[in-house]
Amino acid sequence: MLRRPLIGEAPAFLQELSRMPAIFIFCPLMPQRSDALASAERWVLWGLRMTVEAQRCGRPQCRYVFDQLEGQGLGDCAGPLAALVRLCAMGARRPLAIASPIAAVLTADEQRLLSALQRLQADPAASLTLVLSDLLAPAAVRLAAGPLGDIANHLTAAAVTLPLRRLPPELEAGPDCRAIARGLQ
């Protein structure tokens, strides 16, 4: 039987919402275009893309990436970005889809990596398995937490907070990935 809330008492559906983690209620979707990202997200994405581009060309990460990130106060992120790219290249389930540095559209893999970084910055104990299990092998997911955590810590030290965003529904991990995640935690 339904009862009316007392004066000053929240309705039942609001009481239920208050028990849910805020990340699922109030987070906007990850944008599809890089120009819709926050400034810090664009710089991290640019650094990731430049590092991948250098690796594709067989060059070490260029000094230019470090200098540009340093100019934004994010120079400490260059090393962990390079480590993350190497780790993703070795532990990927399939070839990574990382766009060129000037591309306007975010790829699904870029969205997953940015989402993992956002979650780690918001909660250092967050599990990345559901976010990255479609992208990386289980052991690589655990290893990727190191460089992603370093980037999140450097961003926090630079007083830069990435906004939390949900992945689009088509990028959410499926039931098979959830089963894998339960086995890894």
Secondary structure by P-SEA (a helix, b strand, c coil): cccccccccccaaaaaaaacccccccccccccccccccaaaaaaaaaaaaaaaaaaacccccaaaaaaaaaaccccaaaaaaaaaaaaaacccccccccccccccccaaaaaaaaaaaaaaacccccccccccccccaaaaaaaaaaaaaaaaaaaaacbbbbbbbccccccccaaaaaaaaaac
